[in-house]
Amino acid sequence: MACMVQRILLAALVGAMLLLAADPTGTWTGEQPGPNGNTYPITFKLKADGGKLTGTMGGDQFEQPIQNAEIHGDDISFSVHLEFGNGIDLKYTGKVSADKIDFKVQRSGDDQAQPFVAKKAP
């Protein structure tokens, strides 16, 4: 009997944690690091629906859908393919809070991810 009560309490705790997880739904803007120390204005339009994450990533002259998106509590990840030059694949991982996402972006061929912050647009 005590084991069953513990399972119920654990399930309730996990459910409460999922409800309290920050919601990535919305528009987020930031300055993404690029090659040679440059930064670029970037906008993410994200929508969470349960465990599914969809959206777009855009800059001054483009907007691309996110792919391979995952959401686990406050952690999100997705990739974006850009058709610049020979094509660029970007892998994003982030920790969502109420008013910002702490991102890391890794460009295909690079061995290090670059951190940046995207803030929730009003």
C-alpha positions in Angstrom: 0.0 0.0 0.0 2.8 2.4 0.9 4.5 1.7 -2.4 1.3 2.6 -4.3 1.0 5.9 -2.4 4.6 6.7 -3.2 3.9 6.1 -6.9 0.9 8.3 -6.9 2.9 11.1 -5.2 5.7 10.7 -7.7 3.3 10.9 -10.6 1.7 14.0 -9.1 5.1 15.7 -8.6 6.2 14.9 -12.2 2.9 16.3 -13.5 3.3 19.5 -11.4 6.8 20.0 -12.7 5.6 19.7 -16.3 2.9 22.3 -15.6 5.4 24.7 -14.1 7.9 24.4 -17.0 8.5 27.6 -18.9 6.5 27.9 -22.1 8.6 28.6 -25.2 5.6 29.7 -27.2 6.0 33.2 -28.5 8.4 35.5 -30.4 12.0 35.7 -29.1 14.7 38.1 -30.4 18.4 38.2 -29.9 21.9 38.7 -31.4 23.3 35.4 -32.6 27.0 35.1 -32.8 28.5 34.4 -36.2 31.9 33.9 -37.7 34.7 36.3 -36.9 33.0 37.7 -33.8 30.1 39.3 -35.7 26.6 39.1 -34.4 23.3 39.0 -36.3 19.8 39.9 -35.3 17.7 36.8 -35.1 14.0 36.1 -34.4 12.4 32.8 -33.3 8.7 32.3 -33.5 8.0 29.2 -31.5 4.9 27.2 -30.5 4.8 24.4 -28.0 1.9 21.9 -28.0 2.4 19.4 -25.3 5.8 17.7 -26.1 5.8 19.0 -29.7 7.7 22.2 -30.7 7.3 24.0 -34.1 8.2 27.3 -35.4 10.6 29.4 -37.5 14.0 31.1 -37.2 14.5 34.3 -39.2 16.9 37.1 -39.9 16.9 40.3 -41.9 16.2 38.6 -45.2 15.0 35.1 -44.5 12.8 32.9 -42.4 13.2 29.1 -42.2 11.3 26.4 -40.4 12.8 24.7 -37.4 13.4 20.9 -37.8 14.0 18.0 -35.5 12.5 20.0 -32.6 12.3 18.6 -29.1 11.0 19.9 -25.8 11.7 18.4 -22.4 10.5 20.6 -19.5 12.5 23.8 -19.9 15.0 22.3 -22.4 14.5 22.8 -26.1 16.5 21.8 -29.1 16.1 22.1 -32.9 18.0 22.5 -36.1 17.7 24.9 -39.0 19.1 24.5 -42.5 20.1 27.7 -44.4 20.7 27.8 -48.1 23.5 30.3 -48.0 26.6 29.3 -50.0 26.9 25.6 -49.9 24.3 25.4 -47.2 24.6 25.8 -43.4 23.2 23.6 -40.7 22.7 25.1 -37.3 21.9 23.1 -34.1 20.2 25.1 -31.3 19.9 24.0 -27.7 18.2 26.2 -25.1 17.0 26.6 -21.5 13.6 28.4 -21.4 12.7 30.8 -18.6 9.8 33.2 -18.4 11.4 36.1 -20.3 14.5 34.6 -22.0 16.0 31.6 -23.6 19.6 30.8 -22.9 20.7 29.4 -26.3 23.8 27.6 -27.6 24.1 27.4 -31.4 26.5 25.1 -33.2 27.3 25.5 -36.8 28.0 22.4 -38.9 31.7 21.9 -39.1 32.4 23.8 -35.8 33.5 21.9 -32.8 32.1 24.5 -30.3 28.7 25.9 -29.6 28.3 29.7 -29.1 26.1 31.0 -26.3 23.6 33.8 -26.7 20.3 35.0 -25.2 17.0 35.6 -26.9 14.5 37.7 -25.0 10.7 37.4 -25.2 9.2 40.0 -27.4 6.3 42.0 -25.8 
